[in-house]
Amino acid sequence: MNAKELNDKTPDQLRDELVALKKEAFNLRFQQATSQLENTARIRQVRRNVARIQTVLNQKAAAAASDA
């Protein structure tokens, strides 16, 4: 997922995806704590995707605030 794909989505779609990624991050942390995690790089990918979505949401909110 890249920022260009995220910019094309609506804020509601972004929030839904953010919730899904946070759930996945929780599950990955749980797997890591119980030594069941196979792909440790996935934690980093999920964290960065969460940050990307939050950045795009903040940009959209700032743009909406400046237009109003």
Biopython code that builds the backbone (N, CA, C, O; Angstrom):
import numpy as np
from Bio.PDB.StructureBuilder import StructureBuilder

atoms = [
    (1, "MET", "N", (0.840, -1.164, 0.000)),
    (1, "MET", "CA", (0.000, 0.000, 0.000)),
    (1, "MET", "C", (0.893, 1.238, 0.000)),
    (1, "MET", "O", (1.834, 1.336, 0.787)),
    (2, "ASN", "N", (0.591, 2.168, -0.880)),
    (2, "ASN", "CA", (1.365, 3.397, -0.913)),
    (2, "ASN", "C", (0.449, 4.600, -0.716)),
    (2, "ASN", "O", (-0.774, 4.464, -0.714)),
    (3, "ALA", "N", (1.036, 5.752, -0.555)),
    (3, "ALA", "CA", (0.268, 6.954, -0.244)),
    (3, "ALA", "C", (-0.671, 7.332, -1.382)),
    (3, "ALA", "O", (-1.746, 7.878, -1.133)),
    (4, "LYS", "N", (-0.292, 7.057, -2.605)),
    (4, "LYS", "CA", (-1.153, 7.403, -3.740)),
    (4, "LYS", "C", (-2.459, 6.627, -3.679)),
    (4, "LYS", "O", (-3.528, 7.180, -3.936)),
    (5, "GLU", "N", (-2.376, 5.342, -3.337)),
    (5, "GLU", "CA", (-3.589, 4.537, -3.192)),
    (5, "GLU", "C", (-4.455, 5.077, -2.061)),
    (5, "GLU", "O", (-5.682, 5.101, -2.162)),
    (6, "LEU", "N", (-3.811, 5.509, -0.990)),
    (6, "LEU", "CA", (-4.550, 6.000, 0.164)),
    (6, "LEU", "C", (-5.220, 7.339, -0.108)),
    (6, "LEU", "O", (-6.305, 7.605, 0.410)),
    (7, "ASN", "N", (-4.588, 8.181, -0.913)),
    (7, "ASN", "CA", (-5.164, 9.486, -1.227)),
    (7, "ASN", "C", (-6.454, 9.358, -2.027)),
    (7, "ASN", "O", (-7.299, 10.251, -1.988)),
    (8, "ASP", "N", (-6.609, 8.258, -2.748)),
    (8, "ASP", "CA", (-7.803, 8.055, -3.562)),
    (8, "ASP", "C", (-8.995, 7.586, -2.739)),
    (8, "ASP", "O", (-10.126, 7.615, -3.225)),
    (9, "LYS", "N", (-8.764, 7.157, -1.507)),
    (9, "LYS", "CA", (-9.840, 6.624, -0.673)),
    (9, "LYS", "C", (-10.493, 7.734, 0.144)),
    (9, "LYS", "O", (-9.896, 8.781, 0.394)),
    (10, "THR", "N", (-11.733, 7.478, 0.551)),
    (10, "THR", "CA", (-12.449, 8.434, 1.386)),
    (10, "THR", "C", (-11.986, 8.288, 2.836)),
    (10, "THR", "O", (-11.428, 7.255, 3.207)),
    (11, "PRO", "N", (-12.210, 9.306, 3.646)),
    (11, "PRO", "CA", (-11.828, 9.201, 5.062)),
    (11, "PRO", "C", (-12.487, 8.020, 5.775)),
    (11, "PRO", "O", (-11.868, 7.401, 6.640)),
    (12, "ASP", "N", (-13.732, 7.701, 5.424)),
    (12, "ASP", "CA", (-14.395, 6.560, 6.058)),
    (12, "ASP", "C", (-13.701, 5.250, 5.698)),
    (12, "ASP", "O", (-13.520, 4.384, 6.554)),
    (13, "GLN", "N", (-13.316, 5.107, 4.445)),
    (13, "GLN", "CA", (-12.593, 3.903, 4.019)),
    (13, "GLN", "C", (-11.250, 3.809, 4.748)),
    (13, "GLN", "O", (-10.827, 2.726, 5.155)),
    (14, "LEU", "N", (-10.594, 4.946, 4.904)),
    (14, "LEU", "CA", (-9.301, 4.968, 5.595)),
    (14, "LEU", "C", (-9.453, 4.577, 7.061)),
    (14, "LEU", "O", (-8.626, 3.845, 7.605)),
    (15, "ARG", "N", (-10.518, 5.070, 7.697)),
    (15, "ARG", "CA", (-10.740, 4.724, 9.101)),
    (15, "ARG", "C", (-11.020, 3.231, 9.259)),
    (15, "ARG", "O", (-10.543, 2.601, 10.203)),
    (16, "ASP", "N", (-11.799, 2.666, 8.328)),
    (16, "ASP", "CA", (-12.074, 1.225, 8.375)),
    (16, "ASP", "C", (-10.794, 0.421, 8.225)),
    (16, "ASP", "O", (-10.572, -0.559, 8.935)),
    (17, "GLU", "N", (-9.958, 0.850, 7.292)),
    (17, "GLU", "CA", (-8.690, 0.150, 7.080)),
    (17, "GLU", "C", (-7.766, 0.307, 8.295)),
    (17, "GLU", "O", (-7.032, -0.617, 8.647)),
    (18, "LEU", "N", (-7.810, 1.471, 8.924)),
    (18, "LEU", "CA", (-7.008, 1.711, 10.113)),
    (18, "LEU", "C", (-7.420, 0.781, 11.249)),
    (18, "LEU", "O", (-6.570, 0.239, 11.955)),
    (19, "VAL", "N", (-8.714, 0.602, 11.419)),
    (19, "VAL", "CA", (-9.210, -0.318, 12.456)),
    (19, "VAL", "C", (-8.735, -1.732, 12.173)),
    (19, "VAL", "O", (-8.296, -2.436, 13.081)),
    (20, "ALA", "N", (-8.819, -2.149, 10.918)),
    (20, "ALA", "CA", (-8.397, -3.505, 10.554)),
    (20, "ALA", "C", (-6.903, -3.701, 10.799)),
    (20, "ALA", "O", (-6.484, -4.751, 11.286)),
    (21, "LEU", "N", (-6.103, -2.693, 10.463)),
    (21, "LEU", "CA", (-4.660, -2.799, 10.672)),
    (21, "LEU", "C", (-4.309, -2.816, 12.162)),
    (21, "LEU", "O", (-3.390, -3.523, 12.575)),
    (22, "LYS", "N", (-5.031, -2.048, 12.960)),
    (22, "LYS", "CA", (-4.759, -2.056, 14.399)),
    (22, "LYS", "C", (-5.112, -3.405, 15.014)),
    (22, "LYS", "O", (-4.423, -3.876, 15.919)),
    (23, "LYS", "N", (-6.184, -4.027, 14.524)),
    (23, "LYS", "CA", (-6.527, -5.373, 14.996)),
    (23, "LYS", "C", (-5.442, -6.365, 14.601)),
    (23, "LYS", "O", (-5.058, -7.232, 15.386)),
    (24, "GLU", "N", (-4.951, -6.224, 13.363)),
    (24, "GLU", "CA", (-3.881, -7.117, 12.908)),
    (24, "GLU", "C", (-2.624, -6.911, 13.741)),
    (24, "GLU", "O", (-1.946, -7.876, 14.094)),
    (25, "ALA", "N", (-2.310, -5.661, 14.056)),
    (25, "ALA", "CA", (-1.125, -5.378, 14.871)),
    (25, "ALA", "C", (-1.272, -6.010, 16.259)),
    (25, "ALA", "O", (-0.307, -6.550, 16.801)),
    (26, "PHE", "N", (-2.467, -5.942, 16.827)),
    (26, "PHE", "CA", (-2.700, -6.566, 18.123)),
    (26, "PHE", "C", (-2.474, -8.074, 18.037)),
    (26, "PHE", "O", (-1.811, -8.662, 18.891)),
    (27, "ASN", "N", (-3.031, -8.687, 17.004)),
    (27, "ASN", "CA", (-2.873, -10.141, 16.837)),
    (27, "ASN", "C", (-1.411, -10.520, 16.636)),
    (27, "ASN", "O", (-0.956, -11.539, 17.157)),
    (28, "LEU", "N", (-0.675, -9.707, 15.886)),
    (28, "LEU", "CA", (0.744, -9.987, 15.666)),
    (28, "LEU", "C", (1.533, -9.869, 16.968)),
    (28, "LEU", "O", (2.422, -10.678, 17.233)),
    (29, "ARG", "N", (1.211, -8.867, 17.776)),
    (29, "ARG", "CA", (1.891, -8.719, 19.065)),
    (29, "ARG", "C", (1.584, -9.900, 19.972)),
    (29, "ARG", "O", (2.451, -10.376, 20.705)),
    (30, "PHE", "N", (0.349, -10.363, 19.916)),
    (30, "PHE", "CA", (-0.042, -11.511, 20.725)),
    (30, "PHE", "C", (0.726, -12.754, 20.282)),
    (30, "PHE", "O", (1.211, -13.522, 21.114)),
    (31, "GLN", "N", (0.833, -12.948, 18.957)),
    (31, "GLN", "CA", (1.581, -14.090, 18.433)),
    (31, "GLN", "C", (3.048, -14.008, 18.830)),
    (31, "GLN", "O", (3.668, -15.018, 19.163)),
    (32, "GLN", "N", (3.596, -12.803, 18.792)),
    (32, "GLN", "CA", (4.998, -12.638, 19.151)),
    (32, "GLN", "C", (5.220, -12.962, 20.630)),
    (32, "GLN", "O", (6.230, -13.567, 20.988)),
    (33, "ALA", "N", (4.296, -12.569, 21.472)),
    (33, "ALA", "CA", (4.436, -12.816, 22.900)),
    (33, "ALA", "C", (4.357, -14.301, 23.228)),
    (33, "ALA", "O", (4.946, -14.766, 24.204)),
    (34, "THR", "N", (3.620, -15.040, 22.400)),
    (34, "THR", "CA", (3.471, -16.482, 22.644)),
    (34, "THR", "C", (4.415, -17.303, 21.769)),
    (34, "THR", "O", (4.275, -18.523, 21.675)),
    (35, "SER", "N", (5.358, -16.650, 21.140)),
    (35, "SER", "CA", (6.363, -17.294, 20.274)),
    (35, "SER", "C", (5.751, -18.073, 19.119)),
    (35, "SER", "O", (6.266, -19.122, 18.732)),
    (36, "GLN", "N", (4.652, -17.564, 18.568)),
    (36, "GLN", "CA", (4.013, -18.214, 17.428)),
    (36, "GLN", "C", (4.161, -17.399, 16.147)),
    (36, "GLN", "O", (3.676, -17.813, 15.093)),
    (37, "LEU", "N", (4.813, -16.264, 16.223)),
    (37, "LEU", "CA", (4.931, -15.382, 15.070)),
    (37, "LEU", "C", (5.977, -15.921, 14.107)),
    (37, "LEU", "O", (7.123, -16.157, 14.490)),
    (38, "GLU", "N", (5.572, -16.117, 12.840)),
    (38, "GLU", "CA", (6.494, -16.648, 11.842)),
    (38, "GLU", "C", (7.157, -15.536, 11.033)),
    (38, "GLU", "O", (8.360, -15.582, 10.778)),
    (39, "ASN", "N", (6.368, -14.533, 10.629)),
    (39, "ASN", "CA", (6.901, -13.458, 9.800)),
    (39, "ASN", "C", (7.045, -12.194, 10.648)),
    (39, "ASN", "O", (6.106, -11.408, 10.774)),
    (40, "THR", "N", (8.222, -12.013, 11.221)),
    (40, "THR", "CA", (8.428, -10.878, 12.114)),
    (40, "THR", "C", (8.429, -9.542, 11.370)),
    (40, "THR", "O", (8.162, -8.503, 11.973)),
    (41, "ALA", "N", (8.720, -9.557, 10.092)),
    (41, "ALA", "CA", (8.742, -8.321, 9.308)),
    (41, "ALA", "C", (7.336, -7.750, 9.128)),
    (41, "ALA", "O", (7.175, -6.564, 8.839)),
    (42, "ARG", "N", (6.334, -8.585, 9.295)),
    (42, "ARG", "CA", (4.956, -8.123, 9.113)),
    (42, "ARG", "C", (4.585, -7.062, 10.153)),
    (42, "ARG", "O", (3.791, -6.169, 9.860)),
    (43, "ILE", "N", (5.143, -7.148, 11.349)),
    (43, "ILE", "CA", (4.858, -6.147, 12.386)),
    (43, "ILE", "C", (5.288, -4.767, 11.899)),
    (43, "ILE", "O", (4.553, -3.791, 12.047)),
    (44, "ARG", "N", (6.465, -4.695, 11.325)),
    (44, "ARG", "CA", (6.982, -3.419, 10.817)),
    (44, "ARG", "C", (6.120, -2.887, 9.676)),
    (44, "ARG", "O", (5.840, -1.690, 9.613)),
    (45, "GLN", "N", (5.701, -3.773, 8.778)),
    (45, "GLN", "CA", (4.851, -3.357, 7.660)),
    (45, "GLN", "C", (3.523, -2.790, 8.154)),
    (45, "GLN", "O", (3.057, -1.762, 7.663)),
    (46, "VAL", "N", (2.927, -3.459, 9.116)),
    (46, "VAL", "CA", (1.634, -3.014, 9.638)),
    (46, "VAL", "C", (1.779, -1.671, 10.340)),
    (46, "VAL", "O", (0.952, -0.779, 10.152)),
    (47, "ARG", "N", (2.827, -1.522, 11.150)),
    (47, "ARG", "CA", (3.029, -0.255, 11.858)),
    (47, "ARG", "C", (3.210, 0.905, 10.880)),
    (47, "ARG", "O", (2.671, 1.992, 11.086)),
    (48, "ARG", "N", (3.961, 0.665, 9.829)),
    (48, "ARG", "CA", (4.188, 1.727, 8.845)),
    (48, "ARG", "C", (2.921, 2.045, 8.055)),
    (48, "ARG", "O", (2.673, 3.201, 7.713)),
    (49, "ASN", "N", (2.121, 1.022, 7.767)),
    (49, "ASN", "CA", (0.858, 1.269, 7.076)),
    (49, "ASN", "C", (-0.102, 2.064, 7.953)),
    (49, "ASN", "O", (-0.834, 2.921, 7.458)),
    (50, "VAL", "N", (-0.101, 1.783, 9.250)),
    (50, "VAL", "CA", (-0.919, 2.562, 10.183)),
    (50, "VAL", "C", (-0.473, 4.025, 10.146)),
    (50, "VAL", "O", (-1.306, 4.929, 10.090)),
    (51, "ALA", "N", (0.816, 4.249, 10.176)),
    (51, "ALA", "CA", (1.342, 5.623, 10.144)),
    (51, "ALA", "C", (0.980, 6.314, 8.831)),
    (51, "ALA", "O", (0.643, 7.498, 8.824)),
    (52, "ARG", "N", (1.049, 5.585, 7.728)),
    (52, "ARG", "CA", (0.683, 6.170, 6.436)),
    (52, "ARG", "C", (-0.777, 6.607, 6.428)),
    (52, "ARG", "O", (-1.103, 7.706, 5.979)),
    (53, "ILE", "N", (-1.641, 5.751, 6.922)),
    (53, "ILE", "CA", (-3.065, 6.073, 6.932)),
    (53, "ILE", "C", (-3.331, 7.272, 7.829)),
    (53, "ILE", "O", (-4.098, 8.161, 7.461)),
    (54, "GLN", "N", (-2.705, 7.306, 9.004)),
    (54, "GLN", "CA", (-2.900, 8.440, 9.901)),
    (54, "GLN", "C", (-2.405, 9.738, 9.277)),
    (54, "GLN", "O", (-3.018, 10.790, 9.457)),
    (55, "THR", "N", (-1.308, 9.667, 8.551)),
    (55, "THR", "CA", (-0.780, 10.855, 7.878)),
    (55, "THR", "C", (-1.753, 11.359, 6.828)),
    (55, "THR", "O", (-2.030, 12.557, 6.756)),
    (56, "VAL", "N", (-2.273, 10.453, 6.014)),
    (56, "VAL", "CA", (-3.220, 10.854, 4.971)),
    (56, "VAL", "C", (-4.494, 11.411, 5.588)),
    (56, "VAL", "O", (-5.036, 12.400, 5.096)),
    (57, "LEU", "N", (-4.980, 10.788, 6.661)),
    (57, "LEU", "CA", (-6.174, 11.314, 7.337)),
    (57, "LEU", "C", (-5.930, 12.725, 7.868)),
    (57, "LEU", "O", (-6.794, 13.593, 7.750)),
    (58, "ASN", "N", (-4.755, 12.954, 8.451)),
    (58, "ASN", "CA", (-4.431, 14.291, 8.958)),
    (58, "ASN", "C", (-4.332, 15.303, 7.826)),
    (58, "ASN", "O", (-4.768, 16.444, 7.974)),
    (59, "GLN", "N", (-3.763, 14.896, 6.700)),
    (59, "GLN", "CA", (-3.668, 15.795, 5.550)),
    (59, "GLN", "C", (-5.049, 16.161, 5.022)),
    (59, "GLN", "O", (-5.314, 17.316, 4.687)),
    (60, "LYS", "N", (-5.929, 15.154, 4.952)),
    (60, "LYS", "CA", (-7.285, 15.424, 4.474)),
    (60, "LYS", "C", (-8.035, 16.327, 5.444)),
    (60, "LYS", "O", (-8.783, 17.206, 5.015)),
    (61, "ALA", "N", (-7.845, 16.124, 6.748)),
    (61, "ALA", "CA", (-8.499, 16.967, 7.737)),
    (61, "ALA", "C", (-7.986, 18.401, 7.656)),
    (61, "ALA", "O", (-8.763, 19.349, 7.762)),
    (62, "ALA", "N", (-6.689, 18.556, 7.469)),
    (62, "ALA", "CA", (-6.117, 19.902, 7.351)),
    (62, "ALA", "C", (-6.619, 20.604, 6.088)),
    (62, "ALA", "O", (-6.885, 21.806, 6.102)),
    (63, "ALA", "N", (-6.745, 19.850, 5.001)),
    (63, "ALA", "CA", (-7.233, 20.435, 3.759)),
    (63, "ALA", "C", (-8.700, 20.847, 3.901)),
    (63, "ALA", "O", (-9.113, 21.889, 3.391)),
    (64, "ALA", "N", (-9.468, 20.032, 4.589)),
    (64, "ALA", "CA", (-10.885, 20.371, 4.798)),
    (64, "ALA", "C", (-11.022, 21.588, 5.706)),
    (64, "ALA", "O", (-11.906, 22.419, 5.499)),
    (65, "ALA", "N", (-10.159, 21.698, 6.705)),
    (65, "ALA", "CA", (-10.213, 22.829, 7.628)),
    (65, "ALA", "C", (-9.811, 24.131, 6.929)),
    (65, "ALA", "O", (-10.378, 25.188, 7.207)),
    (66, "SER", "N", (-8.846, 24.054, 6.035)),
    (66, "SER", "CA", (-8.395, 25.262, 5.335)),
    (66, "SER", "C", (-9.405, 25.706, 4.283)),
    (66, "SER", "O", (-9.462, 26.886, 3.939)),
    (67, "ASP", "N", (-10.203, 24.771, 3.770)),
    (67, "ASP", "CA", (-11.222, 25.135, 2.784)),
    (67, "ASP", "C", (-12.433, 25.769, 3.450)),
    (67, "ASP", "O", (-13.120, 26.590, 2.842)),
    (68, "ALA", "N", (-12.694, 25.397, 4.681)),
    (68, "ALA", "CA", (-13.910, 25.880, 5.364)),
    (68, "ALA", "C", (-13.752, 27.280, 5.891)),
    (68, "ALA", "O", (-14.681, 27.824, 6.487)),
]
sb = StructureBuilder()
sb.init_structure("model")
sb.init_model(0)
sb.init_chain("A")
sb.init_seg("    ")
for serial, (resi, resn, name, xyz) in enumerate(atoms, 1):
    if name == "N":
        sb.init_residue(resn, " ", resi, " ")
    sb.init_atom(name, np.array(xyz, "f"), 0.0, 1.0, " ", f" {name:<3s}", serial, name[0])
structure = sb.get_structure()
